[in-house]
């Protein structure tokens, strides 16, 4: 392939014809960049494994659709080869709000969570749930704040972005 030359009009070779290795180098650089983008998110800046993250699946819940509010705590292993085969735990506590248990709501456990306190995720388990059941005609709108703290395990574990969940109980007569 020839490209019209400069002022004299003489044909000149394209870059590809003058240096065929240039396109090979460009391909190698692009392939390396794609490889690094695929690998880098699993390695921290200090070379330590990425932590397992534990958090609520969202920051707010309410009883607008049903008197049963299903609260999900999820586990994300940022580096599955390190964290997925390990048991991890997190402390779950009620830390505030205006709702009173037994008056405005009742905690209903599905067997996965025995009570608020230490919640343990066995190896491979990605989600734990419990239900907050709003009681009929309990009064005006109330809130409940539940927090996750002290995540532990053999590999690095931390609470994620949603370590606190605010639950709104409208408590209208049903």
Secondary structure, DSSP 8 states (H G I E B T S, - for coil): -EEE-STT--EEE-HHHH-HHHHHHHHHHHHHHHHHHHHHTTB-TTS-B--EEEEESSSEEESSS-SEEEEEEEEEETTHHHHTTS-EEEEEEEEEES--BTTTEEEEE-SS--SSSEEEE-TT--EEEEEEEE-TT--S-EEEEEEEEEEEESS-EEE-S--EEEEEE-----
